[in-house]
C-alpha cells in the first residue's frame, strides 16, 4: 500500500470540554469506532522516511515522500510526489500522488450545503493494470440520522449502502450492506451500536461475510466489542475483543494514545503476538517500531517532517 499522507496537527493543549451527549452531529456508520481506530491504526514503516511539504499558494501544497532502506519495495526505496489542494473552509479537498513505481492515485472530497458530501478516488499502477481501484461515495448527515451509498471497482463491481439512527442522546445504531458481483452475487453486512457517556465510548458490532477458508462458500460471523476511556485531555486508553463463529477464533487488543499540540504517541499490544509503537511529531522527527513474534517480522523506522514555515518564521 502507498505510504500514508502526513497527518494534520493535533488540537491545542487543554482543548474544549467534551460536548454533551447528542450535541454533536450523528456519525456515519464507518466512523462508529473512530476513537478505537485513532488508537489502533498506526502508520508503521521501516527504514528512513522523509515527508516534505512546499507551500505553493495559500490553498495549494506540494507533498514529497521518500523511503530509503524499506522492505515495501524490492528496490529498497520509494519516492512519491503530488499536490494537495484545500479550499477556504475545507469544503473542497483534492489530493493526488504519483510514484516512481508507476503508482498513480487521486482523491476528491466536496461538501454541499450543511450535510451532504461526495467523495471519489482512483488508484492505478501503470505497470500492473490489475491493481486498479476506483470508487465513488455520497453521504448525508441529518439531525439525528445519516445515510451513505458507495459504488466501487476492485476487479469486480461493488455496491453498498449504510444507515444510522440516533435513538437516544448517548445511543446510535446503524447497519451496512455491500454486494459484490462475484459468484452470481455475494453479500457482506454489518450491524453496530455506539454508546457514549462522558469520557467513555463503547461500540459493539456483528458482521457476516463469506469464509475464504470454506470450500463450500460458508459464511463467517464475527463479533467485535470496543471500549475507549479518555483519562485526560491528552491520554486515552482502549481495548478491543473479537470472536468469530464457527471457527471460534478470538483476539484481544489493548492500545493507548498520548497527544501533544503537534505530536502524539501510540502503542498497541495484541494477543496474536504483535507489539507496536509509533511516535509522530508533525513538525520534526518520528519513530516507528513493530514486532510480530509469531510471523518473525520486525519493522523499525525513523521519520523526518519538513514543513513549510509559518509567516514570519524561518524555514525548518
Secondary structure, DSSP 4 states (H G I P E B T S, - for coil): -PPPPPPPPPPPSS-PPPPPTTTSPPPPGGGTTHHHHHHH------EEEEEEEEE-SSSEEEEEEEEES-SSSTTSEEEEEEEEEE-GGGSEEEEEEEETTSEEEEEEEEEETTTEEEEEEEEEETT-GGG-EEEEEEEEE-SSEEEEEEEEESSSEEEEEEEEEEEETTEEEEEEEEEE-SSS-EEEEEEEEEEEETTEEEEEEEEEEE-TT-TT--EEEEEEEEEEEE-SSSEEEEEEEEEEETT--EEEEEEEEEE-SSEEEEEEEETTTEEEEEEEETTSEEEEEEEETTTTEEEEEEEEEE-PPPTTS---
